[in-house]
């Protein structure tokens, strides 16, 4: 018999500490990758985020220069969060980080700083680190999620369609024709089929030696050519690809019509306003609050004005109407300031 007594090892399960750490780490790692990040559609949206933040106007935080803002925009688009170590009067970008929380709020960080000869690691308190995150989950409010992570099914479809099309254009004999031959031996048929792979724009002629049963000449149907190009129209790849691209653009807050070939000027301006007003500016407000808490003082970040994400013609017409209304209010003895307050036309809502 076995000389040792059997012992039962007890481990944390369900919502225990180990399970929570593993789940949080899995979310942290998986949020760094997206299966559609390498597509042109995703990179175009990422560039809009990056350039929109690079043009932002910052007041109250001199260390938020153009380079740091561009890194923040790109990191938020691809990873859903960005971490910078406050080093004196400069911000040091961090490539990797781990944190400790209390009541769901970070209290300390262990950050990795990228260097040319190899990265370094350091620890810092929460007040020494700028941590901007978007798309937070209630189960882990200290981690952000990227737009492609939140729309993994659509990103997967876009990746599958583009991968399939890439394989078709790489391996399919597009533009080739072949003359079929009846009663061909199996070995010759297999060799012929392998030779079609990757052949493009060729007419593949094979001399047939098969004759009719009566010993007559080669039948004419033996020389009827057949195209080897795949029928992509019937598989609706164009419609599927367009729908997937539009859904990915919507996940990034970009109107799909911005990348349409028939897009006009008004739609382009409306897409710019939509991106800046409903996507970039709310994130800029979160960044301003984080900078105010960590750097001290009032911090404002404006993405609407520098990107000119407003209707210039509509603003001009509104200004003319406003001047006319003020003149009429003065003639009628109405308090113009109170009237403007009722309309909520303040400096913060000028855009």
N, C-alpha and C positions, 0 to 999 in steps of 0.2 A: 504494500500500500504506500501511497504517497506520504512521506514523513511530515509534511507541513500541512497545517490547517489552512483551509481556504478562507481568504479574507475578501471582504467586499470594499471596493474603493468608492468613496462618495465624492461626487462632483457636482458643481453648480449646473443647473439646467433651467430651461424656460427663460425667465427674465433675470437670471443670475448675472453676476458680474462678468464671467467669462463669455457668456452668450452675447451680452451687450457690447463687449469690446470687439468680439469677432464680427458682429453685425455692423458696428460703426466703422471698423476697419475695412470691411468689404465695401460698404458704401463709399468710403473715402477713396479706395483704390479704383473701383469701377467708375467713379465720377470723373476720373482723369482721362478716360478713353471713350471714344465714340466711333462706331463703325462707319459713320459717314463723314468723319472729320476731314478726310482727304478729298472729298468731292469739291468741285468748283462752286457749287451752290452754297455749301456750308462755309467755305473760305471767303466767299463774297460777303456773306452776312457777318462773318467775323471781322473782315476788313472795315465794314461800316461801323461796327461797334468800336473798333480800335481808333479809326480816324475821327469818329464823332467825339470820343473822349479826348483825343489829342487836340481838338479845336476848342475844347471847353474853356470858359473863362473862370478863373479861380480867384477869390478874394479872401484874404485872411490866412492862407496857408502857402507861403512861398516855396516850401519844399515839394509841393505838388507841381513839378514842372511838366513839360510836354512829354518827356520820355516816360516818366512815371505814370502819367495818365494813359498813354498808349499801352503800356504794359498792363495796367489795370483793366482796360477795355478788352484786350485780347485774352487775358487770363480768365476774366468773368465769362466770356463767350465760350471758351473751350473747357474750363474747369468749374465754373460756377462760383469761384471764390478767388481772392487774391490776398496775399500776406506780405507785408513790408515791415522790416525792422527799423525802428526809429533810431538812427545813429547821429546824434547831435542835430545838425541842421540838414540832414540828408535822409533819404529813404533807401533802404537796401532791400532789393527784391529777394524773396525766399522761394526756392524751388520745391522744398518739402517741409512739412511741419507736423508736429503732434502737439496735443494740448491736454490740459487738465481743466475740468469744469467744476463749478459749484452752483447749484440751483439753475443749471442749464446755461450758465454764463462762463466763458473762459476766464481762468485765473492765471495760468502760466503756459508758456509755449517752449517747445524744443524745436528750433528751426534749422533748416539746412540752407547755407548760403553758397550759391554757385561761384566757383573760382576757375580760372583757366587751367591751373595745375591740379585741380581736385577740390571738391567742395569741403566746407567746414561746417561744424555744427556748434550751436550755442543755445543757451537757455535765456529766457527773458520773461518778465512779468507781463500781464495782459496790457498794462498801461504803456508798455514799451513797444507794442506791436499794433500795426494797423491791419485789421482783418475785415475785409469786405466780402460778403457772401449774398447770393441771390438764390431763389428757389429752395429755401430751407424747408425741411420736413419737420413736423411736430415731434417726431421721435428723436431727431438729432438736429436741433436748431442751431448748433454750432458748426455744422457742415453745410456747404452750398452744393447745388446740383446744376450741371450745365444744361442748356436748352435741349441738346441732343440726347442727354441722359433722360430728360423728362419726356421725350418723344422717341423712345427707342424703337417702337414698332415702325413708325414712319421712316426713321433713319435706316432701319434694317431693310425696308422695302426699296428705298432709294439705292442703297448699297447693292442689293441683289440685282436690281434692274441694270444698274451701270456695269456691274461685274459681268452679267450675262451678255450685255451688248459688247463689252470689251472682248469677251471670249469669241463672240460671233465674228467680229471684225478681224480678230487675230487668226482664227482657225478656219472659218467657213470659206469655201471657194466662191467668193462673190464675183459675179460677172463671168463665170466659167460655164461652158456647155460641154456636154458629152453625148456621143452617139451610142445608144444602147444596142447591145448585141444579144440575140436569143441563143439559148442552149450553150451558154458560156460555161466552161469548167469552173468548179468552186475555187480552186487555187488561183486561177486567173482573175476571178471576180474579186477575191479578197485583196490581191495585189493591186488591182485597178482601184478599188475603194480607198486603199491607203495612199495611193498616189494623188487622189483628189484633195487631200488635206492641205490647206494653205495655198492652193492654186488660185490665182486671181486673174480675171480678165483673159482667160485662154479658151480656145476651142480645142477640146481634147478629142482627137480623131483616132479611132482604132479600126484597123482593117479587119473586116469580118470574113471568115472562111466558111461560114455556115451556109449551106445551100438547101434548097427545098428537097422534099423526100423523093421527088421524081428526077432529081439530078439537074434541075434547072438553075438559072442564075440566082444571085442573092436577092432576097425580097426587098422592095423599095422601103418598107417600113423599118428595115434595119438601119437606115441612114437618116431617120428623123431625129434632129437634135433636141435635147432637153436641157433646160437651164438648171444649174445647181445652186443658184442664189436662194438663201432662205427667205421665206415670206414673213417679214417682220410686221407688215401692216395688219395681217389677220390676228396676230398675237396681241395687238393693242399695246405694244411697248411704248409708242410715242405718248399715248394718253396716260398710261401708268407713270411714265417718267415725269410728265408735266405735273400730274397730281402730286407725286412725291416731292418734287421740287417746290411746289407751292406750299405744301404742308410744312416743309423744313423752313422755308422763309417765314411762314406764319409763326413758327416756334421761336424764331429770333426776333419777332416783332417787325418784320419787313413785309410790306405789302407785296404779294406775288406779282402784281401788275408792273412793278418797277423793272423787272427783268423781261417783260414782254416786248417782242420786236415791234409791236404796234403801239407802244406807249407814247403818249403825247406829253408836252410840257406841263400842263396842269396836273396830270396824274403823277408825274415825277415830283413836283413840289408837294403834292398831298402825301405821297409816300415818305418824303423827307420829314414833313410835319408829324406824321404818324409815328415814325421811328423815334424822333427826338422827344415827342410829347409823352408817349405812352410806354417807352422802353428806356431811353437813355436818361431822361430827366429824373424819373423816380429813382433809378440807380444812383444818379448824381446826388440826390437828396440823402440817400443812405450813406454815401461816401462822405458827404458834408457832416452828417451827424457823428460818424465815426471819428472824423478829424477834429471836430469840436470837442468830443469827449477825451481824445488822446493828446491833442496838441494844445487845447485851450483857446479861448477866444471864439468869436463868431466867424464861421466859414461858410461861404456861399459858392456854389458851382453852377454855372449856367451853360447848358448845351443848346438852348433854343436860339439865343441871339447870335453867337459866333457861326453856327451852321446855317443861319438865315432860314430857319425852319418856321417861317411865317408867311402869310399872304401879303406881299408888298402892295398889290393893287387894292386888296380889301382894307389894309391898314390906312392907305391914303384916303379911300372913301370914308372910312370910319373917322379919320381926323377931320375931314371936311364937314361931316355931319356933326361932329363934336363941337367944332368952332361955331357952326351955325346954331347949334342948340345952346351954347353958352351965351351967344349974343341975344337970342330970344329970351333966355332966362334973365339976363341983365335988364332987358327992356321990361319984362313982366314983373321984376322984383322977386324972383324965385332964388332961393339959396342954391347956387350951382354945386357947391361942395357937398351938400347933403344929397343932392340928386346923384352925383357921381358915386357917393358911398352906397346908395341903394343899388346901383348897377355893379358894385364891386369892381370898379375900374381903378385898381391900385397898381403900384409899381410891380408887385409880385405877379400880377395877372395881366401884365401888358401884352405878353405873347399870345 
